[in-house]
């Protein structure tokens, strides 16, 4: 048991964290970067060579990308069953920073190599960072992955070594793989979505010990009915620590549960495709859901369990997961699409704000930096060769620069907590409500 105690540090108590935050605020007033989306972002870094097609992997493509909680690096997943960690270089000390402004020369080159590559045995279903990950504390630098026919793996983000595994078994005592995983906000448990159930693991007790929560729906008399959800494809926790979590499933439904006892609070219906991504708003009052082959991201008011508005994205012709993200201030949402565009929406109105061309292929991953005016995108798409039609076959071939990850820098101004513009230039929110794909209901 001595080794298990060193798997992860104990999370800092909320009371102590709040006290430390108060003391630091007294010493220095906090300033927050506010991004100006009216100005096109600048491609700061570009990564292409690591994701090129090879004879052994003729159809490689990126699946998604996620920033680490401390913002020091980001993690990519690709179809070659590999996860790559890219450390964020210091642009002030990097002579090559900012030279890849979207030109053809920059698209065909690499900014720098991945600092770590982890190979899984099969196709990666999902991955997530430990919520208290901090580069200054090596013990906390871990991320979890789940892949086909494998247990959940906890990887060391600095050495690439396997820390431990969390194993679930089916009715015939065979290992079954999770389709989605997420740490709870406290960083003490891992929730994993399976077929018709969710399993809850204590992260300090690796192995086959878990709690199982069935997705079997019961009627008012307590009699068993049909399954509320089949495959649990997405899990998200409320960032306000109110004990709520959302689970999306391929049955086109989203369930809202209490974390402590997994009591079902209500079910959200309305997505046209199987749910592939769920995310709470920063205040925990709204939930955003996206589905496969569904052109709309739906905004749900959890206090009324009804749709507030829908946000358009180009995703009706692809089976690819397309992930979206909400900026740290909670005001805007960014999402990619199969047209290679990134769309930015104002979450207060549901109106389209701006967009930019991020790649020549499907932008399947988009993530805002935790505290800097930056974002990262991943692009790529599975291509199927059609030998009978040469013209269509040529259109389906990847053109090299489509499989890539890019870091984008946005224009910004620093706003202090009292709303004062630190730079004195002010910040004008640029909202183009006309031609807005966001549909208010």
Number of C-alpha atoms within 10 A of each C-alpha: 7 6 9 13 11 13 19 20 16 14 14 12 9 11 9 10 11 12 11 11 11 11 10 12 12 9 8 8 10 13 16 18 19 23 23 18 21 16 14 15 22 17 24 23 27 26 23 21 18 16 23 19 16 10 6 8 12 12 20 21 24 28 26 26 26 26 24 25 19 17 18 18 18 22 22 22 25 22 19 22 16 18 23 21 23 19 18 15 14 10 12 9 8 9 9 13 16 18 16 21 17 18 10 10 11 19 23 16 15 18 21 17 14 16 15 16 17 17 12 17 12 15 17 22 18 22 24 20 23 22 21 21 23 17 18 10 10 15 16 23 23 27 20 24 25 26 22 17 14 21 21 28 20 25 20 21 27 15 14 17 12 14 19 21 20 23 21 25 12 9 7 6 8 11 15 19 22 29 24 28 27 24 24 23 21 14 19 17 17 20 25 27 25 24 18 16 20 24 19 22 23 17 21 18 17 19 16 14 14 20 13 15 15 16 21 14 14 13 9 6 6 8 8 11 10 10 14 18 24 19 21 29 26 24 26 23 25 22 17 14 14 12 16 21 25 24 26 30 29 19 19 20 23 27 20 22 19 15 18 8 9 16 12 15 10 13 15 18 14 11 20 17 20 21 26 25 23 26 25 25 23 17 11 19 14 20 23 22 26 29 29 23 20 21 20 24 21 23 23 21 17 17 9 10 15 16 19 17 21 21 26 22 22 22 24 17 11 16 15 22 22 28 27 25 25 24 22 19 13 15 15 21 24 22 26 31 29 24 16 20 20 25 23 24 27 22 19 9 16 23 25 25 25 20 19 15 16 29 26 19 22 29 35 26 28 30 25 23 26 18 15 17 22 22 23 23 27 32 30 31 24 17 15 10 14 12 10 8 9 11 10 12 14 13 11 15 13 21 12 16 23 24 28 27 28 23 23 22 19 21 16 18 20 21 19 15 12 9 10 12 16 14 10 10 9 13 15 10 13 14 17 14 15 10 9 16 18 24 16 13 8
